[in-house]
Amino acid sequence: PHRTFSLLGTHQETVRPQGQATFSLGGAVVLTVALHEIEAKRASMHVRLTHGQKTPFDSNLKLGRDGSFIVSGPSEAGGAQLFYAITVIYPRGGGAK
């Protein structure tokens, strides 16, 4: 069990429908979020987490407005486990972040 947690950083990107954002998260870890569409109450997207040649997460999902999704990455040296939170925030009638 993990007893302590640390925030290592934050990334924010504005993504329009049919667009994507790619985040380099250190080492060989890359997170790609491709926004498919925005509806009144949710957004649909494709999320892919790669770690070198491995792809521990690759899926389509829908998140509610201001909703979050947590992806667990591969264990790092020393047994540390990294978690990546994805939050979709967008104003009514506007674009997504």
N, C-alpha and C positions, 0 to 999 in steps of 0.2 A: 504493500500500500504506500501511496505517496502522502507525505505529511506536509510538504511545503510546495508552494507554487510561485513562480515568478513570471511577470509579463516581460517578454523579451523584445517586443516591438509591436507597432501597429502599422497597417498600410491601408490607405483609402484611395479608391479610384471611382470615377464616374464612368458608368458603362451604359450605353444606349442599347435598345433591343437590336439583336443580331450582331452585337459587338462583343469583345472579350477583353479581359485584363489578365496579365500574367505577373505574378509576384515571385521574385527570387527570395527565398526565406533563409538563406544561409547554407553553406556547403553545397550539396547537390540537390537540395529540396526546392521544388518549383510548384506553385499552386496556380492553376488556370481556371478562371471562371468565365464562361460564355453565357451571356444573357440571351434567352430565346424570346421571351415576351413578358410584358407587364400587364396584369389584369387589375381590376379594381381592388381586389383583396390579396393578391399573391403574385409572385413572379416565378417563372420557370427558367431553369438554367442547367447547364452542364458544368460539373465540378470535377477537376482532375488534379490529384496530388501525385507528383513523381519524386522519387528519391533515387537519383542516378538512373540505372536501367530498370528499376522496379517501379510499379504503379500500385501503391497500396490502396488508392481510392480513385474510382472513375465511374461516375454515375450522373444520371439526370435526376433533378429533384425540383419540387415546388416549395417555396417558402412564403409564409404569410407576410403581409406588410409589417415591417419592423421585426421580423422573425430572425432567429439565429439557428445555425447548424454547426455542430462541432465535429471536426475530423481529427482522428488520432493518427499521428504520423509514426514512423518507425522509431524504435528505441535508439537512443544515442549512446555514445561511450559512457560508461559509468552507470548505465541503466536508466538514465533520465528519459522520460516519455514526453514527447512534444504534442501539444494539442493546438489545432488551428480553428478559430471561430470565424464563421462567415455570417455577416448580418446584412440584410437587405433593408435599406431605408429609402423611401421615395415619397414625395409629396403627392397629394391627390392631383391627378391630371398631369403629373410631371415625370421626369426621368428618374432613373434609379442610381443609387450609389452602392 
